[in-house]
Amino acid sequence: MPPAAGTHGHPEARRPGNDLAGPKPTRGNRRMKEPVHVAEEMPAFFDHLRMSQRYPLQQATWSANLGEMFSRIRRAYRQFQVRVDAGLESWDGENQYSVGDWVLIFSPIEQEAWYHIRRAGLPMWPQLPVAGFFVDFGNPIAKVALECDGAQFHDARKDAARDRKLAALGWTVYRVPGWQCLRDVELPASYDDMHPDDRQQVLHDARAKTILPVIDQLARHFPAKETI
């Protein structure tokens, strides 16, 4: 896919499309031509099925009534925690869509932040309930949160008070203005012809105007994933 206009060949400037659907399901590392031992796997399958039925998870859906929608989200996360305690789920996993229909729930600013979170492979959870609040994205094990401050719901005094309360509970909160969440890495037309040192500085300056430096900071709160 050719890079977007004005972004040229740097990979961080490419926009391959909205990642809201998440990664495509795969069959792990098993090769299709290897034998599938159905008889051996059936007991584990039925055990997992029984556990899933015992600990249901009702996905939160969008509602025009914000109170109702956030009530659904809170209920879904309570059910998810029960499943975590039962060993069915993990806060380090990528099963966020089992909790909520985020494609419909997200604001445009949250959609952009989520794109970068997923691209970085960070186990952040949307609209996570914490201490009577909802953080835009968070992880209760790492105790780290990302807040995307849009103009409509941003109140500096209330946000500061909430951040102090979360900090007292051991949380680290990163705040990013909405415009910064929406901004792409914009490189000049002459970028490819620049000296490497100049390109590095231009790229650094362009990234600094986006959410990417904060994504880098968030990543430091999680262990690096092993690559094959």
PLY file of the C-alpha trace (Angstrom):
ply
format ascii 1.0
element vertex 228
property float x
property float y
property float z
element edge 227
property int vertex1
property int vertex2
end_header
0.00 0.00 0.00
1.50 3.39 -0.95
2.15 5.82 1.90
-0.42 8.51 2.58
0.09 11.90 0.98
2.75 13.91 2.73
4.03 10.99 4.82
6.50 9.33 2.39
8.24 6.07 3.15
8.71 6.01 6.92
6.70 3.16 8.50
5.31 5.30 11.31
3.87 7.66 8.73
1.92 4.93 7.00
-1.72 4.45 7.87
-2.73 0.92 6.88
-6.31 1.50 7.88
-8.38 1.42 11.04
-7.30 -1.38 13.37
-10.52 -1.45 15.36
-11.30 -4.98 14.30
-8.10 -6.17 15.99
-5.80 -8.90 14.76
-7.23 -11.56 12.52
-7.78 -14.92 14.23
-5.17 -17.52 13.50
-4.60 -21.15 14.31
-1.50 -20.46 16.33
1.72 -21.99 15.10
0.20 -25.29 14.00
0.75 -26.07 10.36
-2.37 -27.22 8.55
-0.72 -30.39 7.24
0.12 -31.60 10.73
-2.39 -34.09 12.21
-5.10 -32.68 14.47
-5.56 -34.96 17.47
-9.27 -34.28 17.97
-9.84 -37.09 20.47
-7.02 -35.83 22.68
-8.22 -32.22 22.56
-11.93 -32.82 23.13
-11.79 -33.17 26.97
-9.94 -29.86 27.29
-12.40 -28.26 24.87
-15.42 -29.38 26.90
-13.76 -28.34 30.16
-13.23 -24.86 28.72
-16.82 -24.79 27.43
-18.21 -25.73 30.85
-16.08 -23.08 32.52
-17.21 -20.46 30.01
-20.85 -21.32 30.68
-20.24 -21.18 34.40
-18.62 -17.76 34.14
-20.53 -15.88 31.40
-19.38 -12.57 29.97
-21.98 -10.24 28.47
-20.37 -7.81 26.05
-21.12 -4.15 26.75
-22.87 -2.44 23.85
-23.32 1.17 22.82
-26.27 3.16 24.13
-27.34 6.76 23.60
-27.96 6.79 27.35
-24.44 7.25 28.70
-25.41 6.15 32.20
-26.79 2.88 30.84
-23.79 2.33 28.58
-21.26 2.81 31.37
-23.34 0.56 33.62
-23.01 -2.15 30.96
-19.26 -1.58 30.74
-18.88 -1.81 34.51
-20.89 -5.05 34.59
-18.83 -6.55 31.75
-15.56 -5.78 33.54
-16.88 -7.33 36.77
-17.68 -10.49 34.82
-14.30 -10.36 33.11
-12.51 -10.17 36.48
-14.40 -13.28 37.63
-13.16 -15.05 34.51
-9.62 -13.84 35.22
-9.87 -15.28 38.73
-11.08 -18.58 37.21
-8.09 -18.69 34.86
-10.16 -18.14 31.71
-8.87 -14.65 30.88
-5.85 -12.47 31.53
-5.29 -8.74 31.86
-2.16 -9.27 29.78
-4.19 -10.69 26.90
-5.82 -9.21 23.80
-9.46 -10.12 24.39
-10.71 -6.57 24.83
-13.56 -7.06 22.35
-15.12 -9.71 24.58
-15.73 -6.94 27.11
-17.16 -4.23 24.87
-18.27 -3.43 21.35
-15.62 -0.76 21.19
-16.06 -0.13 17.46
-19.34 1.61 18.28
-18.47 2.89 21.75
-15.25 4.75 20.93
-15.15 8.46 20.19
-13.03 9.48 17.15
-10.20 10.50 19.49
-10.32 7.16 21.31
-10.34 5.32 17.98
-7.07 6.96 16.98
-5.45 6.24 20.34
-6.65 2.63 20.15
-5.11 2.23 16.71
-1.67 3.08 18.12
-2.18 1.01 21.28
-3.03 -2.07 19.21
-0.20 -1.41 16.77
2.22 -1.37 19.71
0.69 -4.57 21.13
-0.03 -3.04 24.55
-2.51 -4.83 26.89
-4.55 -1.72 27.60
-8.28 -1.99 28.30
-10.79 0.62 27.08
-13.03 2.50 29.50
-11.61 0.67 32.50
-13.40 1.33 35.82
-10.92 2.43 38.50
-11.80 3.77 41.97
-15.20 5.08 40.91
-13.88 6.56 37.65
-13.49 5.35 34.09
-10.08 5.80 32.49
-10.00 5.89 28.70
-7.46 3.05 28.58
-5.83 1.23 31.47
-4.28 -1.93 32.82
-5.07 -2.85 36.45
-1.96 -5.01 36.89
0.56 -2.46 35.61
-1.58 0.32 37.13
-1.09 2.59 34.15
-3.72 4.67 32.37
-3.99 6.79 29.24
-6.46 9.67 29.15
-7.30 11.38 25.86
-8.57 14.85 26.66
-11.19 15.99 24.19
-12.61 19.48 24.60
-16.15 18.25 25.34
-15.47 16.35 28.57
-12.15 17.87 29.68
-12.15 19.76 32.99
-8.62 20.56 34.13
-9.52 20.97 37.81
-11.53 17.73 38.03
-8.96 15.82 36.00
-6.14 16.97 38.30
-8.11 15.89 41.39
-8.81 12.52 39.83
-5.18 12.04 38.83
-4.10 12.75 42.43
-6.51 10.12 43.73
-5.29 7.57 41.19
-1.65 8.41 41.98
-2.35 7.77 45.67
-3.53 4.30 44.65
-0.27 3.66 42.80
-1.46 4.50 39.28
0.52 6.35 36.63
-1.70 8.47 34.39
-0.64 9.85 31.00
-2.75 12.62 29.51
-2.74 13.53 25.83
-4.75 16.38 24.24
-7.34 15.22 21.74
-5.69 17.06 18.84
-2.44 15.20 19.53
-4.23 11.83 19.46
-5.64 12.70 16.04
-2.42 13.99 14.50
-0.38 11.82 12.13
3.38 11.92 11.61
3.72 14.58 8.92
7.00 14.64 7.01
8.05 17.26 4.44
8.19 16.44 0.74
11.98 16.69 0.84
12.31 14.08 3.62
13.67 11.24 1.45
16.38 13.51 0.02
17.66 14.75 3.37
20.93 13.79 5.03
20.33 10.87 7.47
21.06 13.07 10.49
18.58 15.68 9.28
15.97 13.00 8.59
16.35 11.70 12.13
15.81 15.16 13.62
12.83 15.91 11.37
11.25 12.57 12.26
11.84 13.16 15.97
10.18 16.58 15.76
7.22 15.20 13.78
6.67 12.31 16.22
6.76 14.71 19.17
3.57 16.34 17.89
1.67 13.02 17.93
0.62 10.44 20.53
3.58 8.19 19.65
6.00 9.40 22.38
3.33 8.63 24.99
2.79 5.19 23.45
6.54 4.66 23.88
6.24 5.60 27.55
3.28 3.26 28.06
5.25 0.40 26.54
7.87 0.72 29.29
5.27 -0.39 31.84
5.01 -3.83 30.23
7.61 -6.55 29.67
8.90 -6.73 26.12
7.20 -9.44 24.10
9.33 -12.24 22.76
9.67 -12.37 18.99
10.26 -15.52 16.98
0 1
1 2
2 3
3 4
4 5
5 6
6 7
7 8
8 9
9 10
10 11
11 12
12 13
13 14
14 15
15 16
16 17
17 18
18 19
19 20
20 21
21 22
22 23
23 24
24 25
25 26
26 27
27 28
28 29
29 30
30 31
31 32
32 33
33 34
34 35
35 36
36 37
37 38
38 39
39 40
40 41
41 42
42 43
43 44
44 45
45 46
46 47
47 48
48 49
49 50
50 51
51 52
52 53
53 54
54 55
55 56
56 57
57 58
58 59
59 60
60 61
61 62
62 63
63 64
64 65
65 66
66 67
67 68
68 69
69 70
70 71
71 72
72 73
73 74
74 75
75 76
76 77
77 78
78 79
79 80
80 81
81 82
82 83
83 84
84 85
85 86
86 87
87 88
88 89
89 90
90 91
91 92
92 93
93 94
94 95
95 96
96 97
97 98
98 99
99 100
100 101
101 102
102 103
103 104
104 105
105 106
106 107
107 108
108 109
109 110
110 111
111 112
112 113
113 114
114 115
115 116
116 117
117 118
118 119
119 120
120 121
121 122
122 123
123 124
124 125
125 126
126 127
127 128
128 129
129 130
130 131
131 132
132 133
133 134
134 135
135 136
136 137
137 138
138 139
139 140
140 141
141 142
142 143
143 144
144 145
145 146
146 147
147 148
148 149
149 150
150 151
151 152
152 153
153 154
154 155
155 156
156 157
157 158
158 159
159 160
160 161
161 162
162 163
163 164
164 165
165 166
166 167
167 168
168 169
169 170
170 171
171 172
172 173
173 174
174 175
175 176
176 177
177 178
178 179
179 180
180 181
181 182
182 183
183 184
184 185
185 186
186 187
187 188
188 189
189 190
190 191
191 192
192 193
193 194
194 195
195 196
196 197
197 198
198 199
199 200
200 201
201 202
202 203
203 204
204 205
205 206
206 207
207 208
208 209
209 210
210 211
211 212
212 213
213 214
214 215
215 216
216 217
217 218
218 219
219 220
220 221
221 222
222 223
223 224
224 225
225 226
226 227
